[in-house]
Amino acid sequence: MMELPLVSGVDGSESSLRAVDWAADEAALRGLSLRLVYASRWEQYEGAALARSLGRPSERALAGRIVENAAERVRRRRPDVDVSAEATPEDAVTALLHEGRHAEALITGERGRGGLTGLLLGSVGLAVAARAPCPVVVVRGDRVGIEGLHGRILVGVGEPGEASAAVRFAFREAGVRGCELDAVRAWRCPSHDRADHPRTVDEPHLYYKERAATLIDEAVAETVRENPTVRLHLAAVEGKAARVLVQRSAAADLIVVGAHRHRGRLGLQLGRVAHALLHHADCPVAVVPLAA
């Protein structure tokens, strides 16, 4: 069976070029090809005849130049990666979602060429992460995290059955990078606990901490058996999940979380945790689709 490529969106911005570099390194690690896509509605907003009359290249010509320059950038950085490039007259979200049907993963920058500097995450990255049928990596954060110098992958663990896709993705990343994997589940003790459990009377926090630890064990058990060489650390941490994971992202090269995809449902489909990480994490964020 032919392996699917990684797909990276390109628009010439610094953010997209960081994403291209990250995608090139990822393709080399996983032995995959890389497809670069520039999407712009130049046919709708600009005519080639008008551009020529103004003495400047058309948007279509600029798009072709940008995506080819990005492909050459990949060839210089990773000569062993098979790279292809295409400029398409579509809006970026539509183009990337279409590409995602036949991609191992989509990689985007945190903010595109037209993004406002005041926004924490561009609309393209947010929409693609919320709706893509495949994993989406938004390349953001500081240089150490983007360049993978921490030697650590972080995965936020949800419910055991739901978390499997995100957990498998995280294990695969840790395996190809030869780094440690931290599986983290946040827990909180309700202020008015009424659970029927012997430990909730005097030490209710211990019950919730132990329950979180048990859920992590259950969520990773099968994948641990399939990946015995991955160095795994489990942590049940008190606090809000979004805050815990954002804080821990400062020491990670990639953070992995799951997101539900609901068939026939319009609009954004990201939970609070994924949304917070996409806006505030200090390293690249992988959003992995979970079954509805």
C-alpha positions in Angstrom: 0.0 0.0 0.0 1.4 3.4 -1.1 2.2 5.7 1.8 0.4 9.1 1.9 2.5 12.3 1.8 2.8 15.1 4.3 1.2 18.3 3.0 2.4 21.7 4.0 0.6 25.0 3.2 2.8 27.8 1.8 2.2 31.5 1.3 5.6 33.0 1.5 5.3 34.3 5.1 8.0 33.6 7.7 5.5 31.5 9.6 4.8 29.3 6.6 8.5 28.8 5.9 9.1 27.7 9.4 6.3 25.2 8.9 7.9 24.0 5.6 11.2 23.5 7.4 9.5 21.5 10.1 7.6 19.5 7.5 10.8 18.7 5.6 12.4 17.4 8.8 9.3 15.4 9.7 9.2 13.9 6.2 12.8 12.8 6.5 12.2 11.3 9.9 9.2 9.3 8.7 10.5 8.4 5.2 7.5 10.2 3.6 7.2 12.5 0.6 6.3 16.1 1.0 3.7 18.1 -1.0 3.7 21.9 -0.8 0.5 23.8 -1.6 0.0 27.5 -2.2 -3.7 28.4 -2.4 -5.0 31.8 -3.6 -8.1 33.1 -5.4 -6.1 35.0 -7.9 -8.6 34.3 -10.7 -11.3 36.0 -8.6 -9.5 39.0 -7.4 -6.9 39.8 -10.1 -6.7 39.5 -13.8 -3.4 38.7 -15.5 -4.1 41.5 -18.1 -4.5 44.1 -15.3 -1.3 42.9 -13.7 0.6 43.2 -16.9 -0.8 46.7 -17.5 0.5 47.8 -14.2 4.0 46.4 -15.0 4.1 43.8 -12.2 3.8 40.0 -12.1 0.3 38.5 -11.7 -0.7 36.9 -8.4 -0.6 33.6 -10.2 3.0 34.1 -11.2 3.9 35.1 -7.7 2.2 32.1 -6.3 4.1 29.8 -8.6 7.4 31.5 -7.7 6.7 31.3 -3.9 5.8 27.6 -3.9 8.8 26.7 -6.2 11.2 28.6 -3.9 9.8 26.7 -1.0 10.3 23.4 -2.8 13.9 24.4 -3.5 14.3 25.3 0.2 13.3 21.7 1.1 15.7 20.2 -1.4 18.6 22.2 0.1 17.6 21.3 3.7 16.6 17.7 3.1 17.9 16.3 -0.2 16.6 12.9 0.6 13.0 14.0 0.7 10.8 13.7 -2.4 9.1 17.1 -2.7 6.4 18.4 -5.1 4.7 21.8 -5.3 1.5 23.2 -6.6 -0.2 26.6 -6.7 -4.0 26.3 -6.8 -6.8 29.0 -7.4 -8.7 28.2 -4.2 -9.0 29.7 -0.8 -6.4 28.2 1.6 -8.8 26.4 3.9 -10.7 24.7 1.1 -7.5 23.6 -0.6 -5.9 22.2 2.5 -9.0 20.4 3.7 -9.2 18.8 0.2 -5.5 17.8 0.4 -6.1 16.4 3.9 -8.2 13.6 2.4 -5.1 12.1 0.9 -2.4 13.1 3.4 -0.7 11.5 6.3 -0.8 14.9 8.0 -1.3 18.6 7.2 1.3 21.1 8.5 0.6 24.8 8.7 2.2 27.9 10.2 0.6 29.7 13.0 -0.2 32.8 11.0 -0.2 33.5 7.3 0.9 36.4 5.1 -2.4 38.2 5.5 -2.7 37.5 9.3 -3.0 40.4 11.8 -0.1 40.6 14.2 -2.6 40.9 17.1 -4.1 37.5 16.4 -2.6 34.6 18.3 -3.5 32.1 15.6 -4.5 32.8 12.0 -7.9 31.8 10.7 -6.5 29.3 8.3 -4.6 27.3 10.9 -7.6 27.3 13.2 -10.1 26.2 10.6 -7.9 23.5 9.2 -7.1 22.1 12.7 -10.8 22.1 13.5 -12.1 20.4 10.3 -9.3 18.3 8.7 -9.9 14.5 8.3 -6.2 13.8 9.1 -3.8 15.0 11.9 -2.9 18.7 11.6 0.3 20.2 13.0 0.4 23.9 13.6 4.0 25.0 13.9 4.3 27.6 16.6 6.3 28.2 19.7 9.9 29.1 20.5 13.0 28.1 18.5 14.1 25.3 20.8 10.7 23.6 20.6 10.3 24.1 16.8 13.8 22.7 16.2 13.2 19.7 18.5 15.9 20.3 21.0 14.1 19.3 24.1 14.0 15.6 23.2 10.5 15.2 24.6 7.0 14.7 23.1 3.9 15.5 25.2 0.5 14.0 24.8 -2.7 15.0 26.6 -4.6 11.9 27.5 -8.4 11.9 27.4 -10.7 9.0 28.0 -9.1 5.6 27.2 -11.3 4.7 24.2 -11.3 8.2 22.7 -7.6 8.8 23.2 -6.2 6.0 21.2 -5.6 7.9 17.9 -3.7 10.7 19.6 -1.7 8.3 21.8 -0.7 6.3 18.7 0.4 9.5 16.9 2.4 10.6 19.9 4.1 7.2 20.3 5.1 7.2 16.6 6.6 10.7 16.9 8.6 9.7 20.0 9.7 6.5 18.2 11.0 8.1 15.1 12.7 10.9 17.0 14.2 8.6 19.6 13.0 10.8 22.4 10.9 10.6 25.6 7.2 10.6 25.7 5.2 12.3 28.5 1.6 11.2 28.8 -0.3 13.6 31.0 -3.8 13.8 32.3 -5.0 16.7 34.4 -7.4 16.2 37.3 -9.4 18.4 39.7 -11.2 17.7 42.9 -14.7 19.2 43.0 -15.2 21.7 45.8 -18.4 19.8 46.9 -17.6 16.1 46.4 -20.3 13.6 46.9 -18.8 10.6 45.3 -19.6 7.2 47.0 -16.0 6.2 47.6 -14.3 5.5 51.0 -11.4 7.9 50.2 -13.6 10.9 49.5 -14.4 11.6 53.1 -11.0 12.5 54.5 -8.8 12.7 51.4 -11.0 13.3 48.3 -8.1 14.6 46.2 -6.4 11.2 46.4 -9.3 9.5 44.8 -9.3 11.8 41.8 -5.5 11.7 41.4 -5.5 7.9 41.5 -8.4 7.7 39.1 -6.5 10.0 36.6 -3.5 7.7 36.9 -5.6 4.6 36.2 -7.2 6.3 33.2 -3.7 7.1 31.8 -2.6 3.5 32.3 -5.7 2.2 30.4 -5.3 4.7 27.6 -1.7 3.8 26.8 -1.7 0.1 27.7 -2.1 -1.3 24.2 0.2 1.2 22.5 2.9 0.5 25.1 2.9 -3.1 24.1 3.3 -2.2 20.4 6.1 0.3 21.1 8.3 -1.2 23.9 11.4 0.9 23.1 9.7 4.2 23.7 10.7 5.8 27.0 7.4 6.7 28.6 6.6 8.8 31.6 3.0 9.0 33.0 1.8 12.0 35.0 -1.5 12.8 36.7 -1.4 16.5 37.4 -3.8 18.6 39.4 -5.2 21.6 37.6 -7.2 22.6 34.5 -6.1 20.6 31.5 -5.5 23.5 29.2 -3.4 25.3 31.8 -1.4 22.2 32.7 -0.6 21.3 29.1 0.3 24.9 28.0 2.7 25.1 30.9 4.3 21.8 30.1 4.6 22.6 26.4 7.5 24.9 27.3 9.7 21.8 27.7 8.4 19.8 24.7 9.1 19.6 21.0 5.5 18.6 20.1 2.3 18.4 22.0 -0.4 16.0 20.8 -4.1 16.3 21.6 -7.3 14.8 20.2 -10.3 16.5 18.6 -13.7 15.2 17.7 -15.0 15.3 14.2 -18.8 15.2 14.0 -20.2 14.3 10.6 -22.6 16.8 9.2 -21.8 19.4 11.8 -20.7 22.9 10.7 -18.4 25.2 12.5 -15.4 24.8 14.7 -15.1 21.4 16.4 -12.2 21.9 18.8 -12.5 21.5 22.5 -11.2 24.1 25.0 -7.9 22.3 25.5 -7.0 22.1 21.8 -8.1 25.6 21.3 -6.0 26.9 24.1 -2.9 25.0 22.9 -3.2 26.3 19.4 -3.2 29.8 20.7 -0.7 29.6 23.6 1.6 26.5 23.4 5.3 27.0 23.3 5.9 24.3 20.8 4.2 22.8 17.7 0.8 21.4 18.3 -0.6 18.2 16.6 -4.4 17.9 16.6 -5.5 14.4 15.9 -9.0 13.5 14.8 -11.0 11.3 17.1 -14.0 9.2 16.3 -17.3 11.0 16.9 
